[in-house]
Each structure stands twice: as C-alpha cells, then as structure tokens.
C-alpha cells in the first residue's frame, strides 16, 4: 500500500485533480482550518454544505438533518418536509 502511494506521488498521478479541488476551495473562500465539506452521495459540490472552524455537535446534527430532508424530498417530491 505504501509503495502504491509513493508511486502515485512520484508520477503526479492525481496532480490535476488535487489542483482542481484546491482551486475550488479557494473559490469557496475556504481558508480556515478545520473546514468540513458535506457533499451528499453523488451530488455536485455546489449542492453541498461547508462549515468553517470548530463546531458544536448540534451544528453537525443540523447539517446532517438538512441533507437527509433534502435527499428525501428529491427522492419523493410529494412526501413533504
């Protein structure tokens, strides 16, 4: 496993992808650490949620509940909130 990582780094195998993600982070003004990015399964990055800095448990719970509600409403628009 370590050899595969070393080979990928030496070959710069993921350089383009990493550069794209770094560019996206700058465009989102993600300069803080930590930054938590929530992109629900298969969704586009612009559909996600971003939390900057240390957060309380209730903040993560709220974001998770929002994502679940949105996913349910997209799956069944007649289901309601």
C-alpha positions as CSV (number, residue, x, y, z in Angstrom):
1,X,0.0,0.0,0.0
2,X,2.8,2.4,0.9
3,X,4.6,1.6,-2.3
4,X,1.4,2.5,-4.3
5,X,1.2,5.8,-2.5
6,X,4.8,6.6,-3.2
7,X,4.4,5.7,-6.9
8,X,1.3,7.9,-7.2
9,X,3.1,10.8,-5.7
10,X,6.2,10.4,-7.9
11,X,4.1,10.0,-11.0
12,X,2.0,13.0,-10.0
13,X,-1.0,10.8,-10.9
14,X,-3.6,12.9,-9.1
15,X,-2.0,16.4,-9.6
16,X,-4.7,17.7,-11.9
17,X,-7.5,16.5,-9.6
18,X,-5.8,18.0,-6.5
19,X,-5.2,21.3,-8.3
20,X,-8.9,21.4,-9.3
21,X,-10.0,20.8,-5.7
22,X,-7.6,23.4,-4.3
23,X,-8.9,25.9,-6.8
24,X,-12.5,25.1,-5.8
25,X,-11.6,25.5,-2.2
26,X,-10.1,29.0,-2.9
27,X,-13.2,29.9,-4.9
28,X,-15.4,29.0,-1.8
29,X,-13.1,31.1,0.4
30,X,-12.1,28.1,2.4
31,X,-9.0,29.4,4.1
32,X,-9.9,28.2,7.6
33,X,-8.9,25.1,9.4
34,X,-10.7,22.9,10.0
35,X,-13.2,23.1,7.1
36,X,-15.9,20.5,6.8
37,X,-17.4,19.9,3.4
38,X,-20.6,17.9,3.0
39,X,-21.4,16.7,-0.5
40,X,-24.1,14.2,-0.2
41,X,-23.7,11.0,-2.3
42,X,-23.1,11.8,-5.9
43,X,-24.2,15.5,-5.5
44,X,-22.4,18.3,-7.2
45,X,-20.1,20.3,-5.0
46,X,-22.2,23.4,-5.3
47,X,-25.1,21.5,-3.7
48,X,-23.1,20.8,-0.5
49,X,-22.6,22.5,2.8
50,X,-19.5,24.0,4.2
51,X,-18.7,24.5,7.9
52,X,-15.6,26.6,8.8
53,X,-13.8,26.3,12.1
54,X,-14.6,24.2,15.2
55,X,-18.3,23.5,15.5
56,X,-20.6,22.1,18.2
57,X,-22.2,18.7,17.8
58,X,-25.6,20.3,17.2
59,X,-24.3,22.2,14.2
60,X,-23.2,18.9,12.6
61,X,-26.5,17.3,13.5
62,X,-28.4,20.2,11.9
63,X,-26.5,20.0,8.7
64,X,-27.0,16.2,8.6
65,X,-30.7,16.6,9.1
66,X,-30.9,19.2,6.3
67,X,-29.1,16.9,3.9
68,X,-31.4,14.0,4.8
69,X,-34.5,16.1,4.4
70,X,-33.3,17.4,1.0
71,X,-32.4,13.9,-0.2
72,X,-35.9,12.6,0.9
73,X,-37.7,15.5,-0.8
74,X,-35.7,15.0,-4.1
75,X,-36.4,11.2,-4.0
76,X,-40.2,11.8,-3.4
77,X,-41.3,15.4,-4.1
78,X,-44.8,14.6,-2.7
79,X,-43.5,13.4,0.7
80,X,-43.4,16.9,2.2
81,X,-40.9,18.1,4.9
